[in-house]
Amino acid sequence: MTDRPTATFVPTAKPTGALLRGAALAFVGALVLVVSAKVQVPFYPVPMTLQTLAVLTLGALFGPRLAAATVALYLGEGLIGLPVFAGAVAGPAYLVGPTGGYLVGFLLAAALVGFLAERGWTRGWLLAIAAMTLGHVVIFAAGYAWLAVALGAAKAWAVGVVPFFAATLAKTLLAAALAIAARRFAALRRVG
């Protein structure tokens, strides 16, 4: 393995201490997800939070493996009952509730955006916006499919997708900006 520059903050080479560094980053990333879940606009049955912004940004910064591990850690924390989700409850029942599909989508989207970031999709605006849009599509597809089973297709679309259009556009642009800025910051650190 080499120490060649990567498109994400996390190098692909595994120097001594990389496991500890990865664990620390996953812990911090899971904490970011918790905070992003608590910043919310209440909607029913799915609240509007900053979680998708956090998930996509973590994907771009961490790469597919660490981003997926970070989201898995977050989901695991909620599974065992820690109050990490947008609601006041956690545990297995929350994961199979109305937001369950979105939570599964978080894991898939983090890995996808990380995969795309490693391939240079966060170098410029067009591809960065495309990567974040694809990440949002994955999240909404999983969330919508999950809700449609319980509520029917039309109602799931009306309550699980439509109310989030404007916020999703803003979060897509912000996630792209954060990914590009982080990439440029990382490049400056390597030069300096």
Contacts in CASP RR format, 6 or more apart in sequence:
PFRMAT RR
TARGET T0000
AUTHOR 0000-0000-0000
METHOD contacts of the structure
MODEL  1
MTDRPTATFVPTAKPTGALLRGAALAFVGALVLVVSAKVQVPFYPVPMTL
QTLAVLTLGALFGPRLAAATVALYLGEGLIGLPVFAGAVAGPAYLVGPTG
GYLVGFLLAAALVGFLAERGWTRGWLLAIAAMTLGHVVIFAAGYAWLAVA
LGAAKAWAVGVVPFFAATLAKTLLAAALAIAARRFAALRRVG
1 12 0 8 1.000
1 13 0 8 1.000
1 14 0 8 1.000
2 13 0 8 1.000
3 11 0 8 1.000
3 13 0 8 1.000
3 15 0 8 1.000
4 12 0 8 1.000
4 13 0 8 1.000
5 187 0 8 1.000
5 190 0 8 1.000
6 12 0 8 1.000
6 118 0 8 1.000
7 117 0 8 1.000
7 118 0 8 1.000
7 119 0 8 1.000
7 120 0 8 1.000
7 121 0 8 1.000
7 122 0 8 1.000
7 123 0 8 1.000
7 183 0 8 1.000
8 59 0 8 1.000
8 60 0 8 1.000
8 61 0 8 1.000
8 62 0 8 1.000
8 63 0 8 1.000
8 114 0 8 1.000
8 117 0 8 1.000
8 118 0 8 1.000
9 61 0 8 1.000
9 62 0 8 1.000
9 182 0 8 1.000
9 186 0 8 1.000
10 22 0 8 1.000
10 25 0 8 1.000
10 61 0 8 1.000
10 62 0 8 1.000
10 63 0 8 1.000
10 66 0 8 1.000
11 18 0 8 1.000
12 118 0 8 1.000
22 66 0 8 1.000
25 62 0 8 1.000
25 66 0 8 1.000
25 70 0 8 1.000
26 66 0 8 1.000
26 69 0 8 1.000
26 70 0 8 1.000
26 73 0 8 1.000
27 73 0 8 1.000
29 54 0 8 1.000
29 58 0 8 1.000
29 62 0 8 1.000
29 70 0 8 1.000
29 74 0 8 1.000
30 70 0 8 1.000
30 73 0 8 1.000
30 74 0 8 1.000
30 77 0 8 1.000
30 84 0 8 1.000
32 54 0 8 1.000
32 58 0 8 1.000
33 51 0 8 1.000
33 54 0 8 1.000
33 55 0 8 1.000
33 58 0 8 1.000
33 70 0 8 1.000
33 71 0 8 1.000
33 74 0 8 1.000
33 84 0 8 1.000
33 106 0 8 1.000
34 74 0 8 1.000
34 77 0 8 1.000
34 84 0 8 1.000
35 54 0 8 1.000
36 49 0 8 1.000
36 50 0 8 1.000
36 51 0 8 1.000
36 53 0 8 1.000
36 54 0 8 1.000
37 49 0 8 1.000
37 50 0 8 1.000
37 51 0 8 1.000
37 84 0 8 1.000
37 85 0 8 1.000
37 86 0 8 1.000
37 87 0 8 1.000
38 49 0 8 1.000
38 86 0 8 1.000
39 49 0 8 1.000
39 50 0 8 1.000
40 47 0 8 1.000
40 48 0 8 1.000
40 49 0 8 1.000
40 50 0 8 1.000
40 86 0 8 1.000
41 47 0 8 1.000
41 48 0 8 1.000
41 49 0 8 1.000
41 167 0 8 1.000
42 48 0 8 1.000
43 159 0 8 1.000
43 163 0 8 1.000
44 159 0 8 1.000
45 98 0 8 1.000
45 99 0 8 1.000
45 147 0 8 1.000
45 151 0 8 1.000
45 159 0 8 1.000
45 160 0 8 1.000
46 98 0 8 1.000
46 99 0 8 1.000
46 102 0 8 1.000
46 143 0 8 1.000
46 147 0 8 1.000
46 159 0 8 1.000
46 160 0 8 1.000
47 86 0 8 1.000
47 87 0 8 1.000
47 99 0 8 1.000
48 163 0 8 1.000
48 164 0 8 1.000
48 167 0 8 1.000
49 86 0 8 1.000
50 171 0 8 1.000
51 86 0 8 1.000
51 102 0 8 1.000
51 106 0 8 1.000
52 106 0 8 1.000
52 109 0 8 1.000
52 136 0 8 1.000
52 139 0 8 1.000
52 168 0 8 1.000
52 171 0 8 1.000
52 175 0 8 1.000
53 171 0 8 1.000
53 174 0 8 1.000
53 175 0 8 1.000
55 67 0 8 1.000
55 71 0 8 1.000
55 106 0 8 1.000
55 109 0 8 1.000
55 110 0 8 1.000
55 113 0 8 1.000
55 139 0 8 1.000
56 109 0 8 1.000
56 110 0 8 1.000
56 113 0 8 1.000
56 131 0 8 1.000
56 132 0 8 1.000
56 135 0 8 1.000
56 136 0 8 1.000
56 171 0 8 1.000
56 172 0 8 1.000
56 175 0 8 1.000
56 179 0 8 1.000
57 175 0 8 1.000
57 178 0 8 1.000
57 179 0 8 1.000
57 182 0 8 1.000
58 67 0 8 1.000
58 70 0 8 1.000
58 71 0 8 1.000
58 110 0 8 1.000
59 67 0 8 1.000
59 109 0 8 1.000
59 110 0 8 1.000
59 111 0 8 1.000
59 113 0 8 1.000
59 114 0 8 1.000
59 117 0 8 1.000
60 113 0 8 1.000
60 114 0 8 1.000
60 117 0 8 1.000
60 122 0 8 1.000
60 128 0 8 1.000
60 131 0 8 1.000
60 132 0 8 1.000
60 175 0 8 1.000
60 178 0 8 1.000
60 179 0 8 1.000
60 182 0 8 1.000
60 183 0 8 1.000
61 67 0 8 1.000
61 117 0 8 1.000
61 179 0 8 1.000
61 182 0 8 1.000
62 70 0 8 1.000
62 110 0 8 1.000
62 114 0 8 1.000
63 113 0 8 1.000
63 114 0 8 1.000
63 115 0 8 1.000
63 117 0 8 1.000
63 118 0 8 1.000
64 110 0 8 1.000
64 111 0 8 1.000
64 112 0 8 1.000
64 114 0 8 1.000
64 115 0 8 1.000
64 118 0 8 1.000
65 111 0 8 1.000
67 110 0 8 1.000
67 111 0 8 1.000
67 113 0 8 1.000
67 114 0 8 1.000
68 107 0 8 1.000
68 110 0 8 1.000
68 111 0 8 1.000
70 110 0 8 1.000
71 106 0 8 1.000
71 107 0 8 1.000
71 110 0 8 1.000
72 107 0 8 1.000
74 84 0 8 1.000
74 106 0 8 1.000
75 95 0 8 1.000
75 103 0 8 1.000
75 106 0 8 1.000
75 107 0 8 1.000
77 84 0 8 1.000
77 90 0 8 1.000
78 84 0 8 1.000
78 85 0 8 1.000
78 90 0 8 1.000
78 91 0 8 1.000
78 94 0 8 1.000
78 95 0 8 1.000
79 90 0 8 1.000
79 91 0 8 1.000
79 92 0 8 1.000
79 95 0 8 1.000
80 90 0 8 1.000
80 91 0 8 1.000
81 90 0 8 1.000
81 91 0 8 1.000
82 90 0 8 1.000
83 89 0 8 1.000
83 90 0 8 1.000
84 90 0 8 1.000
85 94 0 8 1.000
85 99 0 8 1.000
85 103 0 8 1.000
86 99 0 8 1.000
87 94 0 8 1.000
94 100 0 8 1.000
95 103 0 8 1.000
97 150 0 8 1.000
98 146 0 8 1.000
98 147 0 8 1.000
98 150 0 8 1.000
99 143 0 8 1.000
100 143 0 8 1.000
100 146 0 8 1.000
101 142 0 8 1.000
101 143 0 8 1.000
101 145 0 8 1.000
101 146 0 8 1.000
101 147 0 8 1.000
102 139 0 8 1.000
102 140 0 8 1.000
102 142 0 8 1.000
102 143 0 8 1.000
102 146 0 8 1.000
104 142 0 8 1.000
104 143 0 8 1.000
104 146 0 8 1.000
105 138 0 8 1.000
105 139 0 8 1.000
105 141 0 8 1.000
105 142 0 8 1.000
105 143 0 8 1.000
106 139 0 8 1.000
108 138 0 8 1.000
108 139 0 8 1.000
108 142 0 8 1.000
109 135 0 8 1.000
109 136 0 8 1.000
109 138 0 8 1.000
109 139 0 8 1.000
112 131 0 8 1.000
112 134 0 8 1.000
112 135 0 8 1.000
112 138 0 8 1.000
113 131 0 8 1.000
113 132 0 8 1.000
113 134 0 8 1.000
113 135 0 8 1.000
116 122 0 8 1.000
116 127 0 8 1.000
116 131 0 8 1.000
116 134 0 8 1.000
117 131 0 8 1.000
117 179 0 8 1.000
120 127 0 8 1.000
121 127 0 8 1.000
121 128 0 8 1.000
121 130 0 8 1.000
121 131 0 8 1.000
122 128 0 8 1.000
122 131 0 8 1.000
122 176 0 8 1.000
122 179 0 8 1.000
122 180 0 8 1.000
122 182 0 8 1.000
122 183 0 8 1.000
123 180 0 8 1.000
123 183 0 8 1.000
124 180 0 8 1.000
125 176 0 8 1.000
125 180 0 8 1.000
128 176 0 8 1.000
128 177 0 8 1.000
128 179 0 8 1.000
128 180 0 8 1.000
129 172 0 8 1.000
129 173 0 8 1.000
129 176 0 8 1.000
131 176 0 8 1.000
131 179 0 8 1.000
132 171 0 8 1.000
132 172 0 8 1.000
132 173 0 8 1.000
132 175 0 8 1.000
132 176 0 8 1.000
132 179 0 8 1.000
133 172 0 8 1.000
136 168 0 8 1.000
136 171 0 8 1.000
136 172 0 8 1.000
140 160 0 8 1.000
140 161 0 8 1.000
140 164 0 8 1.000
140 168 0 8 1.000
143 160 0 8 1.000
144 156 0 8 1.000
144 157 0 8 1.000
144 160 0 8 1.000
144 161 0 8 1.000
147 155 0 8 1.000
147 156 0 8 1.000
147 159 0 8 1.000
147 160 0 8 1.000
148 156 0 8 1.000
148 157 0 8 1.000
150 156 0 8 1.000
151 159 0 8 1.000
END
